[in-house]
Amino acid sequence: MPGSARTMAVCTVSGLVVATAYTVAMGANGWLWFAWVVLALVTIGVVAARPV
């Protein structure tokens, strides 16, 4: 996995941890989860577009 894809994956997992912690502490926030889903989809796109 190239460096940019690995960085995106780390950011996505970190975002999931932050979104989960926020939801547990403060309650659900739809925009936060929407942003995480968009980040996850972009990460999937970066990983899928990487050269073989």
C-alpha distance matrix in Angstrom:
0.0 3.8 6.6 8.2 6.2 6.2 9.7 10.7 10.0 12.0 14.6 15.0 15.6 17.9 19.6 20.3 21.9 23.9 25.1 26.1 28.0 29.7 30.8 32.2 34.0 35.2 35.0 32.9 31.9 31.0 29.6 27.2 25.9 25.8 23.7 21.2 21.1 20.6 17.7 16.1 16.8 15.3 12.0 12.2 13.1 10.2 7.7 10.4 11.1 8.0 9.4 9.5
3.8 0.0 3.8 5.7 5.5 6.3 8.7 10.2 10.8 12.4 14.4 15.5 16.8 18.4 20.0 21.4 22.9 24.4 25.8 27.3 28.8 30.3 31.7 33.3 34.8 35.7 35.8 33.7 32.4 31.5 29.7 27.4 26.5 26.2 23.7 21.7 21.8 20.7 17.7 16.9 17.4 15.2 12.3 13.3 13.4 9.9 8.7 11.5 10.9 7.6 9.0 10.3
6.6 3.8 0.0 3.8 5.5 5.1 6.1 8.6 9.8 10.5 12.2 14.2 15.4 16.3 18.1 20.0 21.2 22.3 24.0 25.7 26.9 28.2 30.0 31.6 32.7 33.7 34.1 32.3 30.9 30.4 28.3 25.8 25.4 25.3 22.4 20.5 21.4 20.2 16.8 16.6 17.7 15.1 12.4 14.3 14.6 10.9 10.6 13.9 13.3 10.5 12.4 14.1
8.2 5.7 3.8 0.0 3.8 5.4 5.1 6.2 8.6 9.9 10.5 12.2 14.3 15.2 16.2 18.4 20.1 20.8 22.1 24.2 25.6 26.5 28.2 30.2 31.2 31.9 32.1 30.1 28.3 27.6 25.3 23.1 22.8 22.3 19.4 17.8 18.6 16.9 13.7 14.0 14.8 11.8 9.6 12.0 11.8 8.1 8.9 12.2 11.4 9.4 12.1 14.5
6.2 5.5 5.5 3.8 0.0 3.8 5.4 5.1 6.2 8.7 9.8 10.4 12.3 14.1 15.1 16.5 18.5 19.8 20.7 22.5 24.3 25.4 26.7 28.6 30.1 30.8 30.7 28.5 27.0 26.0 24.2 22.0 21.1 20.7 18.2 16.2 16.4 15.3 12.2 11.5 12.3 10.0 7.0 8.8 9.3 6.0 5.6 9.3 9.5 7.8 11.0 12.9
6.2 6.3 5.1 5.4 3.8 0.0 3.8 5.4 5.0 6.2 8.6 9.8 10.6 12.2 14.0 15.4 16.7 18.3 19.8 21.2 22.6 24.2 25.7 27.2 28.6 29.7 29.8 28.0 26.9 26.4 24.8 22.1 21.3 21.6 19.1 16.6 17.4 16.9 13.4 12.6 14.3 12.5 9.1 11.0 12.5 9.5 8.5 12.2 13.0 11.0 13.8 14.9
9.7 8.7 6.1 5.1 5.4 3.8 0.0 3.8 5.4 5.1 6.2 8.6 10.0 10.5 12.1 14.2 15.4 16.3 18.0 19.9 21.0 22.2 24.1 25.7 26.7 27.6 28.1 26.4 25.0 24.8 22.8 20.1 19.8 20.1 17.2 15.1 16.5 15.7 12.0 12.3 14.3 12.0 9.2 12.2 13.3 10.4 10.6 14.4 14.7 13.1 16.1 17.9
10.7 10.2 8.6 6.2 5.1 5.4 3.8 0.0 3.8 5.5 5.1 6.1 8.7 9.8 10.3 12.3 14.3 15.1 16.1 18.2 19.8 20.6 22.1 24.2 25.4 26.0 26.0 24.0 22.4 21.7 19.8 17.3 16.8 16.7 13.9 11.9 13.0 12.0 8.4 8.6 10.5 8.4 5.6 9.0 10.2 7.9 8.7 12.2 12.8 12.3 15.8 17.7
10.0 10.8 9.8 8.6 6.2 5.0 5.4 3.8 0.0 3.8 5.4 5.0 6.2 8.5 9.7 10.6 12.5 14.2 15.2 16.6 18.4 19.8 21.0 22.7 24.3 25.3 25.1 23.1 22.2 21.6 20.3 17.5 16.4 17.0 14.7 11.9 12.7 12.8 9.4 8.1 10.7 9.8 6.2 8.5 11.0 9.3 8.6 12.1 13.7 13.1 16.5 17.6
12.0 12.4 10.5 9.9 8.7 6.2 5.1 5.5 3.8 0.0 3.8 5.4 5.2 6.0 8.4 9.9 10.7 12.2 14.1 15.4 16.5 18.2 19.9 21.2 22.4 23.7 24.1 22.6 21.8 21.9 20.5 17.4 16.8 18.0 15.4 12.6 14.4 14.7 11.1 10.6 13.7 12.7 9.6 12.2 14.6 12.7 12.3 15.9 17.2 16.2 19.4 20.6
14.6 14.4 12.2 10.5 9.8 8.6 6.2 5.1 5.4 3.8 0.0 3.8 5.6 5.0 5.9 8.5 9.8 10.3 11.9 14.0 15.1 16.0 17.9 19.8 20.7 21.5 21.9 20.3 19.0 19.1 17.3 14.3 14.2 15.2 12.2 9.9 12.2 12.2 8.5 9.2 12.3 11.1 8.9 12.2 14.2 12.6 13.2 16.6 17.6 17.3 20.7 22.4
15.0 15.5 14.2 12.2 10.4 9.8 8.6 6.1 5.0 5.4 3.8 0.0 3.8 5.4 5.0 6.2 8.7 9.8 10.3 12.2 14.2 15.1 16.2 18.3 19.8 20.5 20.3 18.2 17.1 16.8 15.5 12.6 11.6 12.6 10.3 7.2 9.0 9.7 6.3 5.9 9.5 9.3 7.2 9.9 12.5 11.9 12.2 15.1 16.8 17.0 20.6 22.0
15.6 16.8 15.4 14.3 12.3 10.6 10.0 8.7 6.2 5.2 5.6 3.8 0.0 3.8 5.4 5.0 6.4 8.7 9.8 10.6 12.4 14.2 15.3 16.6 18.4 19.7 19.6 18.1 17.7 17.9 17.2 13.9 12.8 14.6 12.9 9.4 11.2 12.8 9.8 8.7 12.4 12.8 10.2 12.2 15.3 14.7 14.1 17.1 19.3 19.1 22.5 23.4
17.9 18.4 16.3 15.2 14.1 12.2 10.5 9.8 8.5 6.0 5.0 5.4 3.8 0.0 3.8 5.4 5.1 6.2 8.6 9.9 10.6 12.2 14.2 15.4 16.4 17.8 18.4 17.4 16.8 17.7 16.6 13.0 12.9 15.1 12.8 9.9 12.8 14.0 10.9 11.0 14.7 14.6 12.5 15.1 17.8 16.9 16.9 20.1 21.7 21.4 24.9 26.1
19.6 20.0 18.1 16.2 15.1 14.0 12.1 10.3 9.7 8.4 5.9 5.0 5.4 3.8 0.0 3.8 5.4 5.0 6.0 8.4 9.8 10.4 12.0 14.1 15.2 15.8 16.0 14.5 13.5 14.1 12.9 9.3 9.4 11.4 9.2 6.5 9.7 11.0 8.4 9.1 12.8 12.9 11.8 14.4 16.8 16.5 17.1 19.9 21.5 21.8 25.5 27.0
20.3 21.4 20.0 18.4 16.5 15.4 14.2 12.3 10.6 9.9 8.5 6.2 5.0 5.4 3.8 0.0 3.8 5.5 5.1 6.0 8.5 9.8 10.4 12.2 14.1 15.1 14.7 13.0 12.9 13.4 13.2 9.8 8.6 11.2 10.2 6.8 9.2 11.7 9.7 9.1 12.8 14.0 12.7 14.4 17.4 17.6 17.6 20.1 22.3 22.8 26.4 27.5
21.9 22.9 21.2 20.1 18.5 16.7 15.4 14.3 12.5 10.7 9.8 8.7 6.4 5.1 5.4 3.8 0.0 3.8 5.5 5.2 6.1 8.5 9.9 10.6 12.2 13.9 14.3 13.6 14.0 15.4 15.4 11.7 11.3 14.4 13.2 10.2 12.9 15.3 13.1 12.7 16.5 17.4 15.7 17.7 20.7 20.5 20.3 23.1 25.3 25.3 28.8 29.8
23.9 24.4 22.3 20.8 19.8 18.3 16.3 15.1 14.2 12.2 10.3 9.8 8.7 6.2 5.0 5.5 3.8 0.0 3.8 5.4 5.1 6.0 8.5 9.9 10.4 11.6 12.5 12.1 11.9 13.7 13.3 9.5 10.2 13.3 11.8 9.7 13.1 14.9 13.0 13.7 17.2 17.8 16.8 19.2 21.7 21.5 22.0 24.7 26.5 26.7 30.4 31.7
25.1 25.8 24.0 22.1 20.7 19.8 18.0 16.1 15.2 14.1 11.9 10.3 9.8 8.6 6.0 5.1 5.5 3.8 0.0 3.8 5.5 5.1 6.1 8.6 9.9 10.2 10.1 8.8 8.6 10.1 10.2 6.6 6.8 10.2 9.5 7.6 10.6 13.0 12.0 12.5 15.8 16.9 16.5 18.5 21.0 21.4 22.0 24.3 26.3 27.0 30.7 32.1
26.1 27.3 25.7 24.2 22.5 21.2 19.9 18.2 16.6 15.4 14.0 12.2 10.6 9.9 8.4 6.0 5.2 5.4 3.8 0.0 3.8 5.4 5.1 6.2 8.6 9.9 9.5 8.8 10.1 11.9 13.0 9.7 9.0 12.7 12.8 10.4 12.7 15.6 14.7 14.4 17.7 19.3 18.5 20.0 22.9 23.5 23.5 25.8 28.1 28.7 32.3 33.3
28.0 28.8 26.9 25.6 24.3 22.6 21.0 19.8 18.4 16.5 15.1 14.2 12.4 10.6 9.8 8.5 6.1 5.1 5.5 3.8 0.0 3.8 5.4 5.2 6.1 8.4 9.3 10.0 11.4 14.0 14.8 11.4 11.8 15.4 15.0 13.0 15.9 18.4 17.1 17.3 20.8 22.0 21.0 22.9 25.7 25.9 26.0 28.6 30.7 31.0 34.6 35.7
29.7 30.3 28.2 26.5 25.4 24.2 22.2 20.6 19.8 18.2 16.0 15.1 14.2 12.2 10.4 9.8 8.5 6.0 5.1 5.4 3.8 0.0 3.8 5.5 5.1 5.6 6.9 7.6 8.3 11.4 12.0 9.0 10.3 13.7 13.4 12.4 15.4 17.6 16.8 17.6 20.8 21.9 21.5 23.6 26.1 26.4 27.0 29.4 31.3 32.0 35.7 37.1
30.8 31.7 30.0 28.2 26.7 25.7 24.1 22.1 21.0 19.9 17.9 16.2 15.3 14.2 12.0 10.4 9.9 8.5 6.1 5.1 5.4 3.8 0.0 3.8 5.6 5.4 4.4 4.7 6.9 9.8 11.5 9.1 9.3 12.9 13.7 12.5 14.8 17.5 17.4 17.7 20.6 22.3 22.1 23.6 26.3 27.1 27.5 29.6 31.7 32.7 36.4 37.6
32.2 33.3 31.6 30.2 28.6 27.2 25.7 24.2 22.7 21.2 19.8 18.3 16.6 15.4 14.1 12.2 10.6 9.9 8.6 6.2 5.2 5.5 3.8 0.0 3.8 6.0 5.9 7.7 10.5 13.4 15.3 12.8 12.8 16.6 17.2 15.7 17.9 20.8 20.4 20.3 23.4 25.2 24.6 26.0 28.9 29.6 29.7 31.9 34.2 34.9 38.5 39.5
34.0 34.8 32.7 31.2 30.1 28.6 26.7 25.4 24.3 22.4 20.7 19.8 18.4 16.4 15.2 14.1 12.2 10.4 9.9 8.6 6.1 5.1 5.6 3.8 0.0 3.8 6.1 9.0 11.1 14.6 15.9 13.5 14.5 18.1 18.3 17.2 19.9 22.4 21.8 22.3 25.5 26.8 26.3 28.2 30.9 31.3 31.7 34.1 36.1 36.7 40.4 41.6
35.2 35.7 33.7 31.9 30.8 29.7 27.6 26.0 25.3 23.7 21.5 20.5 19.7 17.8 15.8 15.1 13.9 11.6 10.2 9.9 8.4 5.6 5.4 6.0 3.8 0.0 3.8 6.9 8.5 12.2 13.5 11.8 13.3 16.5 16.9 16.7 19.2 21.5 21.4 22.3 25.1 26.4 26.5 28.4 30.7 31.4 32.2 34.4 36.2 37.2 40.9 42.3
35.0 35.8 34.1 32.1 30.7 29.8 28.1 26.0 25.1 24.1 21.9 20.3 19.6 18.4 16.0 14.7 14.3 12.5 10.1 9.5 9.3 6.9 4.4 5.9 6.1 3.8 0.0 3.8 6.5 9.9 12.1 10.9 11.6 14.7 15.9 15.7 17.6 20.1 20.6 21.2 23.7 25.5 25.7 27.2 29.6 30.7 31.4 33.2 35.3 36.5 40.2 41.5
32.9 33.7 32.3 30.1 28.5 28.0 26.4 24.0 23.1 22.6 20.3 18.2 18.1 17.4 14.5 13.0 13.6 12.1 8.8 8.8 10.0 7.6 4.7 7.7 9.0 6.9 3.8 0.0 3.8 6.4 9.1 8.3 8.3 11.2 13.0 12.9 14.3 16.9 17.8 18.3 20.5 22.5 23.0 24.3 26.5 27.9 28.7 30.3 32.3 33.8 37.5 38.9
31.9 32.4 30.9 28.3 27.0 26.9 25.0 22.4 22.2 21.8 19.0 17.1 17.7 16.8 13.5 12.9 14.0 11.9 8.6 10.1 11.4 8.3 6.9 10.5 11.1 8.5 6.5 3.8 0.0 3.8 5.6 5.4 6.6 8.8 10.2 11.0 12.7 14.6 15.7 16.9 18.8 20.4 21.4 23.0 24.8 26.1 27.4 28.9 30.6 32.2 36.0 37.7
31.0 31.5 30.4 27.6 26.0 26.4 24.8 21.7 21.6 21.9 19.1 16.8 17.9 17.7 14.1 13.4 15.4 13.7 10.1 11.9 14.0 11.4 9.8 13.4 14.6 12.2 9.9 6.4 3.8 0.0 3.8 5.4 5.2 6.1 8.6 9.9 10.5 12.3 14.2 15.2 16.5 18.4 19.9 21.0 22.6 24.4 25.7 26.8 28.5 30.5 34.2 35.9
29.6 29.7 28.3 25.3 24.2 24.8 22.8 19.8 20.3 20.5 17.3 15.5 17.2 16.6 12.9 13.2 15.4 13.3 10.2 13.0 14.8 12.0 11.5 15.3 15.9 13.5 12.1 9.1 5.6 3.8 0.0 3.8 5.4 4.9 6.1 8.5 9.8 10.5 12.2 14.1 15.3 16.5 18.2 19.9 21.0 22.5 24.3 25.6 26.8 28.7 32.5 34.5
27.2 27.4 25.8 23.1 22.0 22.1 20.1 17.3 17.5 17.4 14.3 12.6 13.9 13.0 9.3 9.8 11.7 9.5 6.6 9.7 11.4 9.0 9.1 12.8 13.5 11.8 10.9 8.3 5.4 5.4 3.8 0.0 3.8 5.4 5.2 6.3 8.8 10.0 10.6 12.4 14.4 15.5 16.5 18.5 20.1 21.1 22.6 24.4 25.8 27.3 31.1 32.9
25.9 26.5 25.4 22.8 21.1 21.3 19.8 16.8 16.4 16.8 14.2 11.6 12.8 12.9 9.4 8.6 11.3 10.2 6.8 9.0 11.8 10.3 9.3 12.8 14.5 13.3 11.6 8.3 6.6 5.2 5.4 3.8 0.0 3.8 5.4 5.0 6.2 8.6 9.7 10.4 12.3 14.2 15.1 16.4 18.3 19.8 20.9 22.3 24.2 25.8 29.6 31.2
25.8 26.2 25.3 22.3 20.7 21.6 20.1 16.7 17.0 18.0 15.2 12.6 14.6 15.1 11.4 11.2 14.4 13.3 10.2 12.7 15.4 13.7 12.9 16.6 18.1 16.5 14.7 11.2 8.8 6.1 4.9 5.4 3.8 0.0 3.8 5.4 5.1 6.3 8.6 9.8 10.7 12.4 14.2 15.4 16.6 18.5 20.0 21.0 22.5 24.6 28.4 30.2
23.7 23.7 22.4 19.4 18.2 19.1 17.2 13.9 14.7 15.4 12.2 10.3 12.9 12.8 9.2 10.2 13.2 11.8 9.5 12.8 15.0 13.4 13.7 17.2 18.3 16.9 15.9 13.0 10.2 8.6 6.1 5.2 5.4 3.8 0.0 3.8 5.5 5.1 6.2 8.6 9.9 10.6 12.3 14.3 15.3 16.5 18.4 19.9 21.0 22.8 26.5 28.6
21.2 21.7 20.5 17.8 16.2 16.6 15.1 11.9 11.9 12.6 9.9 7.2 9.4 9.9 6.5 6.8 10.2 9.7 7.6 10.4 13.0 12.4 12.5 15.7 17.2 16.7 15.7 12.9 11.0 9.9 8.5 6.3 5.0 5.4 3.8 0.0 3.8 5.4 5.0 6.1 8.6 9.8 10.4 12.3 14.1 15.2 16.4 18.2 19.8 21.2 25.0 26.7
21.1 21.8 21.4 18.6 16.4 17.4 16.5 13.0 12.7 14.4 12.2 9.0 11.2 12.8 9.7 9.2 12.9 13.1 10.6 12.7 15.9 15.4 14.8 17.9 19.9 19.2 17.6 14.3 12.7 10.5 9.8 8.8 6.2 5.1 5.5 3.8 0.0 3.8 5.4 5.0 6.2 8.6 9.7 10.5 12.3 14.2 15.3 16.3 18.2 20.2 23.8 25.4
20.6 20.7 20.2 16.9 15.3 16.9 15.7 12.0 12.8 14.7 12.2 9.7 12.8 14.0 11.0 11.7 15.3 14.9 13.0 15.6 18.4 17.6 17.5 20.8 22.4 21.5 20.1 16.9 14.6 12.3 10.5 10.0 8.6 6.3 5.1 5.4 3.8 0.0 3.8 5.4 5.1 6.2 8.6 9.9 10.6 12.4 14.3 15.2 16.4 18.5 22.2 24.3
17.7 17.7 16.8 13.7 12.2 13.4 12.0 8.4 9.4 11.1 8.5 6.3 9.8 10.9 8.4 9.7 13.1 13.0 12.0 14.7 17.1 16.8 17.4 20.4 21.8 21.4 20.6 17.8 15.7 14.2 12.2 10.6 9.7 8.6 6.2 5.0 5.4 3.8 0.0 3.8 5.5 5.1 6.1 8.7 9.8 10.5 12.3 14.1 15.2 16.7 20.5 22.5
16.1 16.9 16.6 14.0 11.5 12.6 12.3 8.6 8.1 10.6 9.2 5.9 8.7 11.0 9.1 9.1 12.7 13.7 12.5 14.4 17.3 17.6 17.7 20.3 22.3 22.3 21.2 18.3 16.9 15.2 14.1 12.4 10.4 9.8 8.6 6.1 5.0 5.4 3.8 0.0 3.8 5.5 5.0 6.2 8.6 9.9 10.5 12.2 14.1 15.6 19.3 20.8
16.8 17.4 17.7 14.8 12.3 14.3 14.3 10.5 10.7 13.7 12.3 9.5 12.4 14.7 12.8 12.8 16.5 17.2 15.8 17.7 20.8 20.8 20.6 23.4 25.5 25.1 23.7 20.5 18.8 16.5 15.3 14.4 12.3 10.7 9.9 8.6 6.2 5.1 5.5 3.8 0.0 3.8 5.4 5.0 6.2 8.7 9.9 10.4 12.1 14.4 18.0 19.7
15.3 15.2 15.1 11.8 10.0 12.5 12.0 8.4 9.8 12.7 11.1 9.3 12.8 14.6 12.9 14.0 17.4 17.8 16.9 19.3 22.0 21.9 22.3 25.2 26.8 26.4 25.5 22.5 20.4 18.4 16.5 15.5 14.2 12.4 10.6 9.8 8.6 6.2 5.1 5.5 3.8 0.0 3.8 5.4 5.0 6.2 8.7 9.7 10.4 12.4 16.1 18.3
12.0 12.3 12.4 9.6 7.0 9.1 9.2 5.6 6.2 9.6 8.9 7.2 10.2 12.5 11.8 12.7 15.7 16.8 16.5 18.5 21.0 21.5 22.1 24.6 26.3 26.5 25.7 23.0 21.4 19.9 18.2 16.5 15.1 14.2 12.3 10.4 9.7 8.6 6.1 5.0 5.4 3.8 0.0 3.8 5.3 5.1 6.2 8.5 9.8 10.8 14.6 16.4
12.2 13.3 14.3 12.0 8.8 11.0 12.2 9.0 8.5 12.2 12.2 9.9 12.2 15.1 14.4 14.4 17.7 19.2 18.5 20.0 22.9 23.6 23.6 26.0 28.2 28.4 27.2 24.3 23.0 21.0 19.9 18.5 16.4 15.4 14.3 12.3 10.5 9.9 8.7 6.2 5.0 5.4 3.8 0.0 3.8 5.5 5.2 6.0 8.5 10.1 13.7 14.9
13.1 13.4 14.6 11.8 9.3 12.5 13.3 10.2 11.0 14.6 14.2 12.5 15.3 17.8 16.8 17.4 20.7 21.7 21.0 22.9 25.7 26.1 26.3 28.9 30.9 30.7 29.6 26.5 24.8 22.6 21.0 20.1 18.3 16.6 15.3 14.1 12.3 10.6 9.8 8.6 6.2 5.0 5.3 3.8 0.0 3.8 5.5 5.1 6.0 8.6 12.1 14.0
10.2 9.9 10.9 8.1 6.0 9.5 10.4 7.9 9.3 12.7 12.6 11.9 14.7 16.9 16.5 17.6 20.5 21.5 21.4 23.5 25.9 26.4 27.1 29.6 31.3 31.4 30.7 27.9 26.1 24.4 22.5 21.1 19.8 18.5 16.5 15.2 14.2 12.4 10.5 9.9 8.7 6.2 5.1 5.5 3.8 0.0 3.8 5.5 5.2 6.3 10.0 12.4
7.7 8.7 10.6 8.9 5.6 8.5 10.6 8.7 8.6 12.3 13.2 12.2 14.1 16.9 17.1 17.6 20.3 22.0 22.0 23.5 26.0 27.0 27.5 29.7 31.7 32.2 31.4 28.7 27.4 25.7 24.3 22.6 20.9 20.0 18.4 16.4 15.3 14.3 12.3 10.5 9.9 8.7 6.2 5.2 5.5 3.8 0.0 3.8 5.5 5.5 9.0 10.3
10.4 11.5 13.9 12.2 9.3 12.2 14.4 12.2 12.1 15.9 16.6 15.1 17.1 20.1 19.9 20.1 23.1 24.7 24.3 25.8 28.6 29.4 29.6 31.9 34.1 34.4 33.2 30.3 28.9 26.8 25.6 24.4 22.3 21.0 19.9 18.2 16.3 15.2 14.1 12.2 10.4 9.7 8.5 6.0 5.1 5.5 3.8 0.0 3.8 5.6 8.4 9.5
11.1 10.9 13.3 11.4 9.5 13.0 14.7 12.8 13.7 17.2 17.6 16.8 19.3 21.7 21.5 22.3 25.3 26.5 26.3 28.1 30.7 31.3 31.7 34.2 36.1 36.2 35.3 32.3 30.6 28.5 26.8 25.8 24.2 22.5 21.0 19.8 18.2 16.4 15.2 14.1 12.1 10.4 9.8 8.5 6.0 5.2 5.5 3.8 0.0 3.8 6.4 8.8
8.0 7.6 10.5 9.4 7.8 11.0 13.1 12.3 13.1 16.2 17.3 17.0 19.1 21.4 21.8 22.8 25.3 26.7 27.0 28.7 31.0 32.0 32.7 34.9 36.7 37.2 36.5 33.8 32.2 30.5 28.7 27.3 25.8 24.6 22.8 21.2 20.2 18.5 16.7 15.6 14.4 12.4 10.8 10.1 8.6 6.3 5.5 5.6 3.8 0.0 3.8 6.4
9.4 9.0 12.4 12.1 11.0 13.8 16.1 15.8 16.5 19.4 20.7 20.6 22.5 24.9 25.5 26.4 28.8 30.4 30.7 32.3 34.6 35.7 36.4 38.5 40.4 40.9 40.2 37.5 36.0 34.2 32.5 31.1 29.6 28.4 26.5 25.0 23.8 22.2 20.5 19.3 18.0 16.1 14.6 13.7 12.1 10.0 9.0 8.4 6.4 3.8 0.0 3.8
9.5 10.3 14.1 14.5 12.9 14.9 17.9 17.7 17.6 20.6 22.4 22.0 23.4 26.1 27.0 27.5 29.8 31.7 32.1 33.3 35.7 37.1 37.6 39.5 41.6 42.3 41.5 38.9 37.7 35.9 34.5 32.9 31.2 30.2 28.6 26.7 25.4 24.3 22.5 20.8 19.7 18.3 16.4 14.9 14.0 12.4 10.3 9.5 8.8 6.4 3.8 0.0
